[in-house]
Amino acid sequence: MEQEQIGKAEVDYEVITVKVPKQLKKQMKQVKVNWSEYIRQCIQNRINQQRRQEAFDKLDEIRKRTKPTSTEEIVQWIREDRER
């Protein structure tokens, strides 16, 4: 495990291994990209996407269980709140 200081936070790293075809590896060498950083960002983006989807799914479940609220009712709540 490797550690790195990022700002005030200390980050621990784990090593993962990815197998790619030889031809792909040759092509990767021809592209000026920090592949470790690129893959880290792709993984983080996928995790973020999954979390957003789970949050949307939970919101949809909540919406299905609640009754619809009319515009008039919302306006009334806002007016009551302003009067406080």
SVG drawing of the C-alpha trace seen along z (x, -y; Angstrom):
<svg xmlns="http://www.w3.org/2000/svg" viewBox="-54 -38 59 48">
<polyline fill="none" stroke="black" stroke-width="0.4" points="0.0,0.0 1.3,-3.4 0.4,-6.7 0.4,-10.2 -0.3,-13.6 -3.1,-15.5 -3.8,-18.8 -4.3,-18.1 -5.6,-14.6 -3.5,-11.5 -4.6,-9.1 -3.8,-5.4 -3.5,-3.5 -4.1,0.1 -2.6,1.7 -4.9,3.3 -3.8,5.2 -5.5,5.0 -4.7,7.3 -4.9,5.9 -4.1,7.4 -0.5,6.7 -1.8,4.7 -3.7,2.4 -0.7,2.0 1.4,0.9 -1.4,-1.6 -1.5,-2.9 2.3,-3.7 1.7,-5.8 -0.8,-8.1 0.6,-10.6 -1.8,-9.9 -1.2,-9.1 -3.0,-5.9 -3.1,-5.4 -4.7,-8.7 -7.1,-8.2 -8.2,-4.8 -8.6,-6.3 -10.8,-9.0 -12.9,-6.5 -13.4,-4.3 -14.4,-7.4 -16.8,-8.6 -18.5,-5.2 -18.9,-5.1 -20.4,-8.6 -22.7,-7.6 -23.9,-4.5 -24.5,-6.5 -26.5,-9.1 -28.6,-6.3 -29.3,-4.8 -30.3,-8.2 -32.7,-8.7 -34.1,-5.3 -34.8,-6.0 -36.4,-9.3 -38.7,-7.6 -39.7,-5.1 -40.5,-8.0 -42.5,-9.8 -44.5,-6.7 -45.4,-6.4 -46.4,-10.0 -49.5,-11.8 -49.2,-14.5 -49.1,-18.1 -51.0,-20.8 -49.5,-24.2 -52.0,-25.9 -50.9,-23.9 -47.2,-24.7 -48.1,-28.4 -49.9,-28.2 -46.9,-26.7 -44.6,-29.4 -47.0,-32.2 -47.3,-30.6 -43.5,-30.3 -43.0,-34.0 -45.4,-35.1 -43.3,-33.5"/>
</svg>
